[in-house]
Amino acid sequence: MIRNYIKIAWRNILRYKSNTAFNVLGLSLGIVCTLFLTLYITNELSYDKSFSKHDRIYRMVYTEWSKTAPPLADALQHYFPEIEATTRFAQAGTNVVRTTNNAQMEMSGFYTDSSTTKMFDLKSIAGNAFEALKEPSAVVLTKSTAKKLFGNKNPLGEKLVFQDEETMWVRAVIDDLPQNTHLQFDFLASMPTFYTIVEKAYSGWTQSKGWMFGWTYIQLNRKASINRINRELIPFYTTYLKGEASDEQIKEFAATARTQPLTDIHLKSDLIQEMSANGSMTYIYVFMAVEALILIMACINFINLFTTQTLRRLKEVGVRKIIGAKRSQLIFQFLMEAFLLTLIASLFALAFYKLLLPFYNRLTDGNYSVMAIFDKENLIVLFAIIFIVTLVSGLFPSLFASSFLPVKALKAIKTPNTIAVYIRKALVIFQFMIAGLLITSTLLIYQQMQYFQHKKLGFDKNQIVVATLYGDFKKNVETDPTILQQEFLSNPNVLSVARTSNIIGDPLSVEFIAPSNNPENKDFGTLKVIRVDENFLNALNIPLKQGRNFSNARNDSNAFILNEQAVARLELKDPIHQSLTNHTIERQGNIVGVIKDFNFESLHHKIEPLVLEYAPKNTGSLLIKIRGGSIEKTLSFLKKKVQEVSPNTLFSYTFLDEKINTLYKKEHNMSSIVLVFTVLGIVISCLGLLGLIGYSTEMRTKEIGIRKIIGASIQQLLALLSKDTILLVIAGNLLAWPTAWFFIQKWLEYFAYKIAIPWWAFLLSILLTLVIAIFTVIWQCLKTVYTNPVDSLRNE
């Protein structure tokens, strides 16, 4: 019997070729969309789970801060016996590294403790990373970094010079970490190296309990309770910080401390000075919703098309019942056909997956392989899709067809006036509600992206080259900055040259700054600081509101410029010439100017208080304003001049506007992904329409022939055939509007600066959907409309 079911199912699939084609293509597109989105979602949800102890590792954080002080790790391990290990990471930044053979490259990394190797399963493939990270001036390279620097040569014992200043020795090589971890680096340097560097520059800082220097991780033993540790944090901090501040201040501070699970960092953490750019759980929910909606659209197509195919076979159902077929056998027969169609669609989906994977990798900045689809989680999703689609899509038509009495089934020529007709219309409305929701959401997300691109930030970001200052290059610029400026400015395409410690959009130093005349010792909190030279404001075209710019000629060795928010925070009524003290580095100076507020962070955040400190020797980047039009020639000129000032310098640069665009990488990725899958969703809807209209026109062939004979025009016939579909499309869009408005409103709350949702986006959505639907209907109806009426009337 099963063989017979399969044989009959296969014959019916081949018999109704157009229906089968629409069904398989629509469902395969739905499945491949689901597979791609599943790849992305499972990858994001798997972050940091490849570490064997991931369920026992936590990061110590405060309400807004991801960083902690150097002594915290040891204090925690002594206070809590259930903490079996701690480790710390301190930012080493991006460095230009040179080998003894003068090979150069940029590398990013961290200073860390030796315990990192065991906590995070760092596998040594040359040397011993655990022992290496105990040594001063020792560095551990990843396998890929060692390959780039030394090729096939053994790197152990090789000398590396960082920024032409710090010499370190390669003591070990570790295997590359997986891509799905927030720990991304090219090298790890030993913590003793960090302590030596810091103590040389700032004596005593490594013992400071108020210096947020880096990230602290704890690893619990298997029997430990993280809830107990969280409950004991206030008593711990009371002991740990005793004498550092008042008891009330310590209690307030301790109340903000908490442990953060390692696996929450990537998707659920957006704290000040994160280790790297994180993802967002919000976008995971968005992609899950898109995945579900597209699969639902594909299932609706399947149900509608399979139902119309079933209606054509009512006589067959009647005959089968008369000769003794049971209802369960009929249901199984239709389910078998649904299963075969779903299986065929799944095979086509796998072919589409392989074909479209390179495009998808470019779209998402991913590195997914063809074999990734055969991972356990993805196979489960694929089999679940086959089962659910077969059950959901095949069960209703099967129950519907098998419920007819033989007499009615044998008499049925056209679509019976049953509940199936109304369900099918409801499903079409729901399908176009999803299409309208996707189109409206895509339009509004695009509007927000355009807002990011074109919002005035309070400074000029265009045609600004950002170049790294390091080593001899930096020393030469510090010794005589006018030489480099004169050399650069000799080219008419170079308009301005400035120096800065931080690039717009980078995490900034957060320091305790207050008016020097502060008799009540009022706590003004922390302010963000950028150290600049006298050309910074001119290069970025930042307007002054009061006072003047920094001036080398006026001996501004200790001077500050504040933004409007900083003036308000420090409660300065007449800020010019007032004295400020930076208590973090114990530096005092006068305020020489006030600038208008500008967005020095992403538009996710409101403008915060900012202090510009005149400290050219503490800068690390050049800002070079150039003209547009001959950018390549200007860059070649700049590179040549840098080589003349400091031979063998790696001229590492980027453009400021490109750097700022990376702040919205998550949003751009989401926008691109939603756009692509919206288009695919529309295609799926159109395939469903083609099948349904094809069946509808087939059922009305004689009617159309009679109408043509009595004088109906082509336009009247097309209007007649498309009227119901247009009404269904409009109804679907109207239902989509409130849903789209609600979810976009929620998404926009994520940004400090956002668009007002325009009314025309909803109108444009319905117009686009109508145009697409009408063209689909007309294209399918034209063949029937132009058929000779004589042939139509002969049709049986």
N, C-alpha and C positions, 0 to 999 in steps of 0.2 A: 504493500500500500504506500509506504513512504517513497519507494522508487516511482510509483505511479503519480504521486503528488508532485514530485520534482519534475517528472516528464511533462505533466500538464502545465505546471507553473512555467516551465521553460517555453513551451509552445505559446502560451498567452503573452509572455514577455516579447517573443519574436513577432507575434501577430499584431500587437499594438505598438508599432515601432516608434511613432512620434511621441506617444504618451510615455513610453519607456525612456526615450532619449531625454525628454524634459525632466522626467522624474529622477533619472540617474544623474544627469548633469547638475540639477539643482541641489540634490542631496549630497553629491560629492563635493560641491563647492561649500556647502554648509559644514560638512565633516572636515574638510581641509582647513577651513577657517578655525574650527574648534581645535584642531590639532596644533595649529600655529599658536593660537592664544594659550593653549594648555602648556606648550613649550615655555612660553614667556612666564606664565604664572607659576609653574612648578619650579622654574629656575629661580625666580625671585623669592619664593617661599622656602627654598632650600638653602638660602644664604647662611653660612657658618655652621651648617649641620653636618658637614663632612668631617669636622673635628670630633674625635672619639669621645671627648669629655664635654661636648657642647652643652649638655643639659646640666652641668655642674659649674659652668663658668659664668661669672657676672662681672659687669663693669660698674665701678663706683662713680656715681654722678650726683649732681645737685639739681635743683629745679630747672635752671636754665643752662647749666654748665656741664660740658662733657669732661672737662679736665679737672685734675686734682693736684695736690702738692706732693713733692718728692718723699717726705717721710711717712706718708699715709700708709703705704703698702706694709712696711715693717710693723707699724703700730697696730694695724688690723690683724696681722698674723699672730702677734703676741697677745692680743686681747681675746680673739676668738679661736679656741682650740680646734673648732671644726673646719677652719680654713687651712687646707693642707698645702697650698701654694699661692703665691702672688707674683705678678709681673707688672712691669711698667713700660710704656712707650713714650719717647719724647721725639718731637718732630725734628728730623735732620734736613728736611726740605729737599728742593731740587738743586743738585750740584753738578757743575761741570767737572768731570773726573778725567784725569790724565794718567796713562800708564808710562812705564819707563821707555816704551817704544814710541811715545808721543801719540798714541791712539787716544782719541777724546770722544766722550759722549755725555749726555745728560742723564743723571740717575736720581731717582727719588727714594728715600728710605727713612728709617727711624733708628734712634738709639734705644736699646732695650736690654733687659736683664737676661741672664743665661736661662732662667726658668721658663722663658718663652718657648724654648725648643721642645720641652716636655709638655707644657700646657697645650700648645697648638700643634703637636705632632710634626714638628719640622724635621724632615728626614735628611740627614747628612749623607751626601754622595761623594764627598771628598773632605778629609779632615774631620774634626769633631766640633760641631757648632756650639754644643753646650759648654765645652771648655774654652772655645774661642771667645765667647761673649763675656768671659770673666777677665780677659786680658785687656790692658790699655792699648789704644791705637790698633785695635783689631777690627776687621770687617768681615762679614759673612755675605757672600753673593748668592743670588738665585742662579739656578742652572742656565737659564736663558741669558741672564746678564753676563755671566762668565763666558758664555759662548760668543756673545757680541764683542766682548773686550779682548779675549785671548784666543778665540777660535778653538782648535783642538789641543792647544798647549795646556799643560797642567798649571792652573792659576795659583796653587798654594805657595805662599811665600813671596808672591809678587807685590810690588809696591804700587799704591794708588795715591795720587795727590788730588785732594778735594779743593776746588776753587783756587788752585795754585797756592794754597796756604797750609792745609792740614794733611800730613802724611799718615796713611794707615796701611796695614798689611793684611793681605788676604789670608785668613787662617782656616776657612772652611767654605764649602759650597753646599747649598741645600737644594732639594727638589723644588720646582715651581709650585706655588700654592694654587689651588683651584680658582677658577674665575669667580665663583659664587661665594666670595668672602669679602668682608669689609677691610680685611688686612691685605692691602696691595702695596708692594714695595719691590725695588730692585736690589736693595741691600739692607743689611742690619749692621749697625755699629754697636760696639760694646758700651754699656752704661758707665763703666769706669772712664771711658774716653769723654763722655758727656760731662761727667763730674769734673774732670780735669779742665776742660774748656770753660765751663761755667765759673768755677772757682777762680780761674785766672782772670776772668773779666769782672765778675761780681762776687766778691768774697762773701761766703755765708749764705748765699741764695739757696744752695742745695739743702740746707737745713730749715729753710723757711716753710712754715705751715700755711702761709697765705699766698704763696706763689703757685698759680695754676699752670704747672709746667708741662703736663702731659696726661696720659691716660693710664688708669690703674685698674687691673683685672684681678679677681680672686677666683680660686678654684676650691670648691667644697669637697669634703670627703663624702662617701656614698650615703652615710647615715645622717648627714647634716640637714637642718631645716632652715631654709632661707627666710621663712617667716620669723623665726626666732632671732636671726641676725638683724632683720629689719626692725624688730621691736627693740633691740638693744643698741641701735645706732645712736640714739640721743644720749644714753649713759656713756657710750664709748666716746663721743665727741666732747662731752663734758670733761672727761678725763684727759683726752688727747689735746684739747685746746686750752686747758686751764692755764691762766696767766697771759693768754694771747689777747683776750678781750674780756668784756664784762660777762657775768653769768647769763644775763638776759640776751646779750648779743649772740653768745655761744648757743643758747637754747634755740633762738630763732634760726640760726644758721643750720644747726643740727636737724631741725625739723624739715629742712629742704633736702637733706641727704637721703639717697636711696640706692638700692642695688638694681641694676638693669640686666635682664637676661641677655646673654650673648646673641641669641637668635632674634632678639627684638631690635637690635641696633640698626640693621639695614632698612627695615620697613617702618619702624615705630619710633624713630628717634630723629629729632631735628633740633639739637641743642647748639649752644654757642661753641664754635671751634670743634666741630666734628672731625674725626680722623680723615674721612673722605666723604665725597658726595653720596648721600644715601638715596634709597628709593622711597616710595610712599605707599602705605597700605591703601590709601584712597584710590590710587590708580590701579591697584590689584582688584579692588571692588569694581572699578569701572570696566576693566577688561573681562572680569567674570560676568558682568552684566551683558557686555557686548557679545561674549561667547554664548551665553544662554539665549540671548535674543536672536542671534543668527541661526543657532541650531533650532530654535522654535519656528523661525520662518521656514527653514528647510523642511521641518516636520509638517508644518501646515501645508506647504506645497505638496508633500508626499500624500498627506491625507486627502487633500482635495483632488489631486490627479488620480490617486488610487481609487477614490470613491467614484469618480466619473467613469473610470475603466470598469469598475464593478457594476455600475448601472447598465453598461452596455451588455452585461452578461446575465441579466435577470432571467432571460429565457433559459439559459444554461442551468441557472440555479433551480428553476421550476422543473425542468426535465430531470435533474439529479434527484430532487425531492420525490418526484413521482416514482422513480425506479428504486427508491428505498434509501437514499443517502440521509444520514443523520445530520442534525444541525452541527454537532461537534466536528464531524468530518468536513463539512463545508467551511467551518471556521478555521480548521487546521489547514485546509487547502489554500485559503486566502492568506493566512499567516505565513505559509511556506513561500508564496509568491512575494510577500512583503520582505521576508528574510532574504530571498535570492536577490531582489532589487537592492536591498540595503548592502548586501555583501558585495555586489558588483560596484555600487557607488563607493564603497569603502576602498576597493581596489583602485578605482579611478582616483580617489582622494589621495592615496599613497603615491600614485604617479604624479599628480599635481604637486604634492608635497616635495618630491624630489626635484621637480622642475622649477618650482618657485622659491626653494630654500635660499639660494644666493641673494635674490631680491629681498627676501624677508630679513636676512642677516644684515643687509645694508640699511634696511628700514629701521631696525631696532638696535643697531650697533652690537648685534649679537655674534656669537661664534658657534652656532648650533651645527651639529653634524647630521648627515643623513641617518645615521644609526641611532641618533638621540630618540627617534620616535619609538624605538624598540626597548627603551628603558622601561622598567617595571611600571612606574606611575603612568607613563604615556600609553602603554599597552592596555592597562586597566581602563583608561579613559576611552580608548578605541573600542574595546569589547563592550564597554558600557553603552557607548553610542549605538553600536549595532543592535544590542539587546533592547534598549529603550525605544529606538526608532522603530524597530520591528514590532514591538509590543504596542506602542502608542499609535503608530501610523497604520498598522495592519489590523488592530483589534476592532476599531470602530467600523471600518468598511465591512469587515467580516461579520460582525454582529448585525449590522444593518442589512446586508444582502441575505444572510441566512434566516432573517426574521420574516421574509415575505412568504405568503401562502402560495402554493404552486399556481393556482388559478390567476391570481394577480400578477405573479411573476411572468407567466406566459403571455398575458395581455399587455404587459408594459412595453410600450414602443418608445415613448419619450420619458424624460425624467419624471418619476412619480412625485406627486405633491406631498412629500413627507418631511419629517423633521430634518432629514439629511440635507435638504436644500437650504433650510434656514441655518443649520450648523455651518454649512459650507460658506454661506454669506458672512456669517459671524467671524469665521476664521479668516476670510479675506480682509474684513475690516480690521481684525487684530493684526494681521500681517502688515497692512499699510499703516497701522498705528505705530508698529515697530519701525517701519521705514521712515515715517515722518519724524519719530523720536530721534533716530540716528542722524537724519539730515539736519534737523534743527540743532541738535547738539553739536554736530560738526561745524555748522555755520557759526555758532556762538563761540566755540573753542577757537576757531580761526580768527574771529574778531578780537578775542583776548590776546592771541599771539601777535596780531597786528598792532594792538595797543602797546605791547611790550616793545615792539620794533620801533614805534614812532613816538612814544611818549618822550617829552622833553625832560631830561634827567637833571638839568641844571649845570651841565658841562658839555663840552664838545667831545664826542667819542670817536668821530670819524677821522680816518687817515692818521691815527696815532700808532706809531710803531713802539712796542714795548721790548726793550733789549735788556738782557741780564748783565749786571755788573759783578765781576768777581776777580779775585787774584790780582795779577799785575795790572790788568785793565782797570780795575777799580782803584788801585793805588795811584796809577798815573792820572786818573780823572780827579782823585782827591787832591793830589799834589798841585795840579794846575788845571782846574776845570775849564778855564777860558781857552786853553789850547784846543781841546776837543770841540768845544762849542764853535770856535772860530773856523775850525776845519770843516765841521758839518755845515755851518751856516754859509760857507763859501759857495755852496750849491744853492741856487735860487729856489729849488724845489723843497729845501728844508726850511721850515718856517720858525721852529722853536725847539729847544732842547732843555729838558728838565730832569731832575732826579727825585726818586721817591722810595720810601721803604716798603710800601705796599701798593699793589695794583687794585684799581677799583673792582670790587666784587670779591677780593680775597678776604679771609678772616683777618681782623685787625687786632693789634695789641689793645688790651683793656686795662686801664691804669687808674689809680686813685689820684684825682686832681681836684684841688680846692683852692679858693682864694687864700692868699697868704695871710690876709687879715681876717681871721676866722676865730674870734675870741670865744665863741660858744663851742668850738670844735665840732661844728655840725657835719654830719656825714652826708655828702652829696652823691655818694655811690661812685660807680666807675664810669669813665668816659673812654670812648674809642680814640685812638691816637694814630696819626700818620706823620712820619718824619720826612720833611721835604726840603728842597732848596728854594731859592728866590724866584725860580722860573716856573714853578709848579702851576700856579694859578693862571699864568699866561698861556702855558702849553695846553691846558684843558679849557681855557676861556671861562674860568669861574669868576663871576662878578663879585667885587667888594661892595659891602653895604656901608661899612664905616671904616675909618682909619686908612691904613696903607698896607702895601705888600711888604714881604720881607725884603731886606736890602743888605747885601754884603758890605756895601760902603758905610752903613750906619752901625756896623758892629752888632748885628742882631744874633750874637752867639747864644743868648738865652731869650728867646722871644716866641710868642704864641699867636696864632690866629684861630678864632673860634667860629663855629657856625651858629646860626640863630638858636638852634635847640640847646647848644651848650651854654649860651648866654642865659637862656631861660632856666636851665637846670641849676646853674651856679648863682642864680638870682642877682645878676649884675645889671644895675640900672644904667651905669655909665662905664662900660667895660674898657674903653681905650685907656691905656697906660696903667691899668690896675695890675697888681702883681698876682701871679698864680704859682702854686707849688705842686710839682708832680711828686707825690709822696712815694710812688713806686720806685723811682730812681733817685729820689731826693734832689730834684733839680728845680730851681726857681727862676722865673723870668716874667717879663711884662707882656701884656696883651697889646699888639700893635694894630690889629685889624679884626673886623668881623665880616664873614662872607655869608652870602645867601645860602640857605639850605639846598643841598643837592643830594641825589640818590647815589650814595657810595656803596650801597648794598643792593641786592636784588629787590625787585618790586614786590616780593613776598612780604617785605618788612617796611614799616614806616621809617622815616628819617630819624636817626638817633643823634644825640649830642656827639660832636666831633671836634677834636683839637688837632690843629696842624702845628707841629713843633719844628722850628728851624734847626735842623741837624743834618746838613748835607753828608757828613762823614758816616752817618748811620743809615744811609740809603743803599739799596741793592738793585735798583732798576733805573734804566733810562727811558724817558718818554720823549719821543721824537715826532713832532708834528710835521707832516709832509704834504705836498700838493698831490692831488689826484692826477691821473692821466699818464704818467710815466713811472709807475710804482716800481717796476722791475729794475729800471736804470737807477733809480734813487737808492734802492736797497743794495745794488751792486756797489754804488758809490760809498754808502755807509760801511759796508763790509770792508772795502778797500781801505778806508780811513782808519777803521778800528785796527786793522792789521799793521798800518803804519805807526799808530800810537803804541800798540802792544802786540808784537808779532806772536803768532801761534795761538791767538785768542779765538775761541769758538764763538762766532757771532750768533748767539741764540736769540731769536725774536719771535714775537707774535703780534697780532693787531688787537688793539683794545676793544673794538666792536665785536670781534670774534670771541674774545675772552668773555665779554659781557653776555654774549649769546649762549655760552655754555652754562650760565646760571639758570637757564630755562630749558636745559636739556631734557628733563623729565617731561615737561609740558610739550616740547616739540615732538618727542617720541610718541607721547600719547595722542597728540593731534594727528600725526602721520598715520599711526596705526588705526585710529578711529576712522579717518578719512578713507583709507584703503578698504577696511571692512564694511564701511557704509556703502561704498560702491559695489562691493561683492553682495551685500544684502539686497541692494536694489536689483542687481542682476538676477538673484534668486527669486525675488518677487516677480520680475518680468517673465522669467521662465514659467512660473506658476500661472501667470495671467495668460501666456500663450497657450498653455494646455487647456485651461478652463474655457477661454474664448473659442478655441478650436472645437471643443466638445459642444459648446453652446451654439455655435454657428452650424455645426453638423446636425444638431437636433432641429434647427430651424431652416434647413435648406429649402424645403418645399414652400414654407411661408415666404422666404425671400424671393423665390421664383414667382410666386403669385403676385407679390407686391410689385415686382418689376414689370410684370405683364399689365397691371392696372395703372402703371405710370409713376411709380416711386422712383425718385432720383437716387443717384449714388450717395449724395450727401445725406439724404433722408434715411437711407438704409444704414449708413455708418453711424449716424446719430442714434438710430433705433438700437443697434447692436452694442453701442458703447455707453448708452445712458446709465444702465444699472451699474456698470463698472465704475464710472465717474462718481456716482453717488456713494459707492462703497469706499472709494479712495478719499473723498472729502470727509466722510464720517470718520475714517481711520485717522486722518490728520487732525481733525478737531479734537479727538480723544487724546492725541499725542501731545498737544500743546501744554496743558497743565503739568503733565509729567515731566516734559522737557524743561519747562520753566523752573520747577521745583529742584530738579537735580543740578541744573546749571547754577542756580542761585546758591545751592550748597557748595558746589565746587568753587565758585568765585569767593566764598568766604575765606578760602585759603590764602588769598592775596590781599595785601594792604591797599593796593592800587588796582582797580578793576573797572570794567566797562559797565555802563547801564544797559540792561538787556533791551535791545531795540525791537520794536514791534514788527519791523519789516522782515526780520529773520524768520518769523513764523509764517508770514505771508509768502515769502520766497520759498519756504519749504513746501508749502501746499502747491504752489505753482510748479515747482520742479517735479514733484510727485505726479501731478496731473499731466504735465507734458510727457513724462516718461510713460505713464500708464496709457495715455491716449495714443501715442505713437505705437506702443506695443499692440493695443487693440486693433488699430487701423491696419497695421502690417499683417496681422493674422486674419482680419476680416476681408481684405481686398480680394483674395482668391475666390471666396464664396460670393462676394458681391458682383464680381465680373463674370461669374459662371453663366453660361447660356441658360435662360429660364426653362427651355425644353429639357435640357439635361437635368436641371434641378427637380422638375416635376416627375421625371422618370426614376429619380433616386428612391431607393427603398432602404 
